[in-house]
């Protein structure tokens, strides 16, 4: 039995510039953090006593005789890509709902790949996991997703990620004094809007047309540097909240699908109750809203938005981990030799870690 634990993420600035259609031409950057809410994947080789060879448990339960029969796209293609030729049982559990803007789909893919590698006795690095999951989501599954989520949940931590036109991705941990991190966390509220949406569906509405939104995309990218300057400075963090508001106003201009009347009402109520700024997490359309609130105004904002679910969180310094590995898992030399292989690089992505 193998259990992987992969964090979700909260993105502050630069979201949208991590789509290959943009950064392959202009470059991009993101300031974001992993948080202490997780996706758990457990898997084991299935004993040969059942009519099915694969048992997949998530919001559905699938009992399949072959990989081709598996309906879950990521599970099916990850098993196929890794050449798993034995029966496998896979369970998914998450601390937060799917389709909520916190990188849940990428956390699932990274965690699944990590668990399957561990099942084969392999220990992939964070860059390898990120690279492999980006290839899986963008090239194999052909989903309209960016490249920040896979990198963040694989590496963990508060990070500045840059995306180069040649495909290279650089991860730079943002090192702050402990009291500065605590101060920042004390100003952040995460509220669930109650609207589930698929990020790829929202992104489809504007990613293919990003060149026509170049001023907004450039502004979003520039905010990363401004956000870093605020964090590394000694001034009041309220500027960070004001910048979040500026980022949200800019992102709303990308496409009508980024926001809606319900989201606008939530944001206006939060601002009226004392929130300095905030934004929807992820592509938009629903999911979680991140608010920047002075500690003294926190309860008033919570009272105003009491119909929403509030989720407390802290920054998570660690990326995807194997948190349980049964020593009795069968890693026979025959199986290992037959299935082990290196993670082959692919032409459109390079990964570097600072």
Buried (B, 14 or more C-beta within 10 A) or exposed (E): BBBBBBBBBBBBBBBBBBBBBBBBEBBBBBBBBBBBBBBBBBBBBBEEEEEBBBBBBBEEEBEBEEBEEBEBBBBBBBBEBBEBEBBBBBBBEBBBBBBBBBBBBBBBBBBBBBBBBBBBBBEBEBBBBBBBBBBBBBEBBEBBBBBBBBBBBBBBBBBBBBBBEEBEBBBBBBEBEEEBBEBBBEBBBBBBBBBBBBBBBBBBBBBEEBEEBEEBBBBBBBBBBBBBEBBEEEEEBBBBBBBBBBBBEBBBEBBEBBBBEEBEEBBEBBBEBBBBBBBBBBBBBBBBBBBBBBEEBBEBBBEBBEEBBBBEBEBBBBBBBBEEBEEEBEBEEEBEEEBBEEBEEEEEBBBEBE
